[in-house]
Amino acid sequence: MLEENQIKILMGMRELEQSLAEMYALFLEKFPEHKNLWSVLVKEELEHAEAVQKLYQLTYKNDAAFSEASTRLSAVESIIDYVKKTCEIGRQDALTAEQALELSRDIEKSMIAKNIFKHFKVRLEHSSLLNYLRTSSENHAQLVEEEIKRHNKRR
């Protein structure tokens, strides 16, 4: 059974993934020249939110365990706030495409550094879900980095 703080962290992670999807959807609208990247990120962040929800459900079936270790709710909330502020700035047309890309890269790298998914243990039959979350977060940072390089070559 999860403790209250663990539940809050997991629900925060779900909200963070949804907030990232919203941010990337906004960037898709504002910077369509990078639509391939933004489309992939929107889709995958929504999948991540669903996967976090699934992990949460698995803990109640004793098919998964979550030990937050050094993960703090305040850290998750801080990233959510940052993403939401970035969205507000983007809605005001106060970001360039280059800034949006760089912010996205920094956020994705921050997610990798937090590595919250390493604190899960799941039954073997659910390991692909956990592996997907771990590897796709790393892939996001790499995708954004590649897009930044393409963007810089066009300048």
Secondary structure, 3 states (H helix, E strand, C coil): CCCHHHHHHHHHHHHHHHHHHHHHHHHHHHCHHHHHHHHHHHHHHHHHHHHHHHHHHHHHCCCEEECCCCCCHHHHHHHHHHHHHHHHHHHCCCCCHHHHHHHHHHHHHHHHHHCHHHHEEECHHHHHHHHHHHHHHHHHHHHHHHHHHHHHHHC
